[in-house]
């Protein structure tokens, strides 16, 4: 069961989707484990909370990859490259969007857990 969430980015609504297929898409596109990357990025956000610290280039890349996969999964009309998709925005605040994507991921995982219990 897929979960869809709409997030306001740069003054417009953008849909994101998470499902059992999301890790596979992420792995095929980027050769990385979405679970490891989500945990790493979540931990990094917690470490930076309340500080003037900055995310690394790798952290930003992981975020962009996550956001793109979830957005493309929700809306197939999104461009076929991350660069083209990001060019559609003048601003993209990772500190506002990432918590929304984490919530979406958690809702998806909760749905999968409930389905297994049935």
N, C-alpha and C positions, 0 to 999 in steps of 0.2 A: 504494500500500500504506500503510495507516494504521498509526501507532504509538500504543500506549496505555501510559500509565504511571500507577501509583497512588501518591498522595502523602498522607501523614498530615497532616491539618489539624485543629487543635482536637480532637485525640484520635480522629478518625475518618478512614477511608480515603476519598479523593476521586479519581476517575478523571479523567485528562486525555487528550486525543487530539490528534494532529497528523497532517495528511494534505495532499495536494495541494489540497484544497478549503479548508483553513484560511485562507489569505490572502484568498480570495474572500469567505468569510463575514465576516471581519474588515473588509474593505473595504466590503461592503454594509451592515454594521451601524454602522460608525463613520466611514466615508468617509476612512479613513487607510490607509497602506501598512504592513502588518505587518513587512515586512523593515526598513524605515527605523526603525520604533518599537522592534523587537527590538534592532537595532544601537545605537540611542541609549540604551536602557535598560541594555544590557550595558556600554557604555562608561561610563555614569554609575556603575554598580556598581563597576567597576574603579577609577574616580577616587576613590570614597569608601572603598575598602578600606583598613583600618587607620587611618581618621580618625574624628572625631566628627561628620562631616558628615551632613546629612539629604537625603533625596530630596525633590524639589519636588512640588507638588500635581500637576503635569502628569505627572511620573514615576509617581506613585502611580496616577493615572487610567489611564495606559497599561498598567501592570501589571494592574490590576483588569480592564480590557478584554481583555487577552491571556488571563488566567486564566479569565475567564468564557467566552470563545469556545471555548477548549480543553476546559473542563469540560462545557459544553452539548453540544459535538460528541460527547463520550464518553458522555453520559447525558442523553437527551432529557427525562427527568422533572424536570430542574433547572428552577427557575422561569424565566419568560420575561423577567425584568428582572435586571440586576446587583444592584440594591438588595435585591430579595427574596432573591436567592441569598446575598449577603453577610450578610444578617440571620440566616441559618442558623448562623452561626459567632459565638462570643464573641471569639475571637482569630483573626488571619490574618497570620502573620509573613511579610512579603514577603521578608525576608532568608533565610528557609529555603525558601520555595516557588519564588521566581524561578529560582534555580540549577537546580532540578528541571525547570522548564519549559524552560529553555535546553537542558538535556540532552535532553529530549524532542524539541525542535525540531531539534537537531543529529542525533539518530538518524533523524528523518524525512528530513532533507536527505541524509543518507548513504544511506538507502534509495532515494531518488529518483535519486541519482548512480549507484548500482549498477544500477538498472533501465535507465538510459540507456545504460550501457556494454554491455549484453547484445546 
